[in-house]
Amino acid sequence: MNTRDHLSDFLNLYKFYWEVAIKLCIFFVGSAGAVSAYVIKNQNVAYMGLALVIPIVMCIFGSWLAYTRIPGLKFMRDEVERLSKELGQESYLELGSLVIFTKALGALLLLCALGMIILLGYFQCNS
């Protein structure tokens, strides 16, 4: 595989990572919000607060997944820079925006999980 094909593969991987990050963000936050809204609306039902356990686990998993992918994204950024310089290109794709978005996604999911844990504690105290 030559350098140009290798760089092309990294660029396709970059686009794929953006798609996956956005889809996971929408799915995790959307499902957590939907379950939280349902629990708040039906709070007089016994043990309804326990329905929050699944989105809490999902958000914690999503946050862990986002933070464990950051070293791989930084490696990919360094490889794209190296390959671009090797090909003599004056500019290259900067992956910093994807790294920042992944960090923000991890923080957002962690905050969502924390909010739902507080909500779960509120329902456990009022049951």
Buried (B, 14 or more C-beta within 10 A) or exposed (E): EEEEEBBEEBBEBBEEBBEEBEEBBEEBBEBBEEBBEEBBEEBEEEEBBEBBEEBBEBBBEBBEBBBEBBEEBEEBBEBBBEBBEEEEEEEBBEBEEBBEBBBEBBEBBBEBBBBBBEBBEEBEEEE
